[in-house]
Amino acid sequence: MAAEPVEARFPVMGSAGHLLVVGGPAPELLAWARSRLEELESLWSRFRPDSELCRLNASQGRWIALSPPTVALVRQAVRAWELTGGLFDPTVLPALEAAGYTRSFEAMPRELPPGAAPTPAPGCAGIEICSDRVRLPPGVRLDLGGIGKGYAADLVAGELLAEGAEGACVNLGGDVRTTGSAPGTEAWVVAVEDEADPGTDTAWLALADGAIATSTRLRRRWRRQDRQLHHLIDPASGAPAAGTVATVTVVAGQTHWAEVLAKAALIAGLPAGAALLETHGVAGLLVTEDGTAHPAGPWERYVTWSPNCGGTSPAPAG
């Protein structure tokens, strides 16, 4: 049986962070992991003018030297664009700003004045990566928020094991990576919150070494001219994604990939989103606006509890 975990909760990357470390010099590793996440946020935040991402977005077509984590993240974002047929697109930043998301969500007013008309995202075809340098075409700017959280969870979980932890769980606003020995059980058990009813759960999932991510239209919302807007942009239109799918949760081997596919499946809608998840061999749950849950791939393989099993969730979502 693995040792009891040491844990910490704190705000990071615009979300609630939750770290659990099992074994090794756990308190020291916990402090190190928190510092590492803050370092990654300083590199990738679009709300910090001195971040590497902001420097890249202001480069006006020039080659920009970046740190290895940032180059790797940009490379993964371009690859995700390719593998999802453009449904995931990091070049939606101008469209996201046009919709009104121009500052950290906590600082945004919930009612915005009229803004510019949406335009389609330009896509990643012109982005060049060479060694430690990246060049964006003029007019192309990146938003790495969601994939950045997932990639940070993947990096820090792996680095914790390399530094001597027996196991770790890194949860960044619901983007969760588990690895190594779970405390007291054979697998990590992760609660997936019901986005339509915060504080209750949709399911509990058991993972040995893997990742879970959720994308939803039910959070990070604001109003403009009597319209409800949200942060998930459809690259084809440049407007917040419409359709009947409200939330998608994905189980995959890596958190950033789960995040990519959850967002892509939500934008694709039903049934194309479910088909996308099955094509990529991952498990998922697509929940429509009426509350109907649509499993995709081997979803039931991971479920240890869900409301239709009867009873109540054993603990609040976390």
Long-range contacts (C-beta under 8 A, 24 or more apart in sequence): 1-184, 2-166, 2-167, 2-181, 2-182, 2-183, 2-184, 3-166, 3-183, 4-183, 4-184, 5-167, 5-169, 5-183, 6-30, 8-34, 10-34, 12-37, 12-38, 12-41, 12-172, 13-37, 13-40, 13-41, 13-44, 13-45, 13-145, 13-148, 13-149, 13-152, 13-172, 13-173, 14-104, 14-105, 14-106, 14-145, 14-173, 15-149, 15-172, 15-173, 15-174, 15-175, 16-173, 17-171, 17-172, 17-173, 18-169, 18-171, 18-318, 19-156, 19-168, 19-169, 19-170, 19-171, 20-168, 20-169, 20-183, 21-160, 21-165, 21-167, 21-168, 22-165, 22-166, 22-167, 22-168, 22-180, 22-181, 22-182, 22-183, 23-164, 23-165, 23-166, 23-167, 23-180, 23-181, 24-163, 24-164, 24-165, 24-166, 25-164, 26-165, 29-160, 29-163, 29-164, 29-165, 32-163, 33-156, 33-159, 33-160, 33-168, 33-170, 36-155, 36-156, 36-159, 37-152, 37-156, 37-172, 40-69, 40-148, 40-152, 40-155, 40-156, 41-152, 43-67, 43-69, 43-70, 44-70, 44-73, 44-144, 44-148, 44-152, 46-93, 46-143, 46-144, 46-145, 47-103, 47-104, 53-142, 53-144, 56-134, 56-136, 56-142, 57-93, 57-136, 57-141, 57-142, 59-135, 59-136, 60-138, 61-135, 61-136, 61-137, 61-138, 62-135, 63-128, 63-130, 63-133, 63-134, 63-135, 64-133, 64-134, 64-135, 65-132, 65-133, 66-132, 66-133, 66-134, 67-132, 68-132, 69-155, 70-134, 71-129, 71-131, 71-132, 71-133, 71-134, 72-151, 73-144, 73-147, 73-148, 73-151, 74-127, 74-129, 74-134, 74-142, 74-144, 75-129, 76-147, 76-151, 76-256, 77-124, 77-142, 77-144, 77-147, 78-124, 78-127, 78-129, 80-147, 80-256, 80-257, 80-260, 81-123, 81-124, 82-124, 83-260, 83-280, 84-260, 84-261, 84-264, 84-276, 86-123, 86-235, 86-236, 87-235, 87-263, 87-264, 87-265, 87-267, 87-268, 87-276, 88-147, 88-260, 88-261, 88-263, 88-264, 88-267, 89-121, 89-123, 89-124, 89-233, 89-235, 90-124, 90-142, 90-143, 90-144, 90-147, 91-121, 91-122, 91-123, 91-124, 91-140, 91-141, 91-142, 91-143, 91-235, 92-121, 92-143, 92-233, 92-235, 92-238, 93-141, 93-142, 93-143, 94-119, 94-121, 94-139, 94-141, 94-238, 95-119, 95-120, 95-121, 95-233, 95-235, 95-238, 95-239, 96-143, 96-231, 96-233, 98-238, 99-224, 99-229, 99-231, 99-233, 99-239, 99-240, 100-222, 100-224, 100-229, 101-220, 101-222, 101-231, 105-220, 105-231, 108-222, 109-222, 110-222, 110-223, 111-222, 111-223, 111-224, 112-222, 112-223, 112-224, 112-229, 113-224, 114-224, 114-225, 115-224, 118-237, 118-238, 118-239, 119-238, 120-235, 120-236, 120-237, 120-238, 121-233, 121-235, 121-236, 121-238, 123-235, 146-175, 146-215, 146-259, 146-260, 146-263, 147-256, 147-259, 147-260, 149-173, 149-175, 149-255, 149-259, 150-175, 150-177, 150-211, 150-213, 150-254, 150-255, 150-256, 150-257, 150-258, 150-259, 150-260, 151-255, 151-256, 153-177, 153-211, 153-255, 153-256, 154-211, 154-254, 154-255, 154-256, 170-255, 171-318, 174-212, 174-213, 174-214, 175-211, 175-212, 175-213, 175-214, 175-255, 175-258, 175-259, 176-211, 176-212, 176-213, 176-255, 177-210, 177-211, 177-254, 177-255, 178-207, 178-208, 178-209, 178-210, 178-211, 179-209, 180-209, 182-208, 189-304, 191-313, 191-315, 191-316, 191-317, 191-318, 192-249, 192-285, 192-317, 193-317, 194-317, 195-219, 195-246, 195-247, 195-287, 196-246, 196-247, 196-287, 196-291, 198-317, 199-316, 199-317, 200-313, 200-317, 201-305, 201-307, 201-313, 201-316, 201-317, 202-249, 202-285, 202-287, 202-293, 202-306, 202-307, 203-285, 203-303, 203-305, 203-306, 203-307, 204-303, 204-304, 204-305, 204-306, 204-313, 204-314, 205-251, 205-302, 205-303, 205-304, 206-302, 206-304, 207-251, 207-302, 209-253, 210-251, 210-252, 210-253, 211-251, 211-252, 211-253, 211-254, 211-255, 211-257, 211-258, 212-249, 212-250, 212-251, 212-255, 212-258, 213-249, 213-250, 213-252, 213-255, 213-258, 213-259, 213-262, 214-247, 214-248, 214-249, 214-250, 214-262, 215-247, 215-248, 215-259, 215-262, 215-263, 215-265, 215-266, 216-246, 216-247, 216-248, 216-266, 217-241, 217-245, 217-246, 217-247, 217-266, 218-246, 218-247, 232-263, 232-266, 232-267, 234-267, 235-267, 241-266, 241-267, 243-267, 243-269, 243-270, 244-269, 244-270, 244-288, 244-289, 244-290, 245-269, 245-270, 245-273, 245-286, 245-287, 245-288, 245-289, 246-287, 246-288, 246-289, 247-286, 247-287, 248-273, 248-284, 248-285, 248-286, 248-287, 249-284, 249-285, 249-287, 250-277, 250-282, 250-283, 250-284, 251-282, 251-283, 251-284, 251-299, 251-302, 252-282, 252-283, 257-282, 258-282, 265-296, 270-294
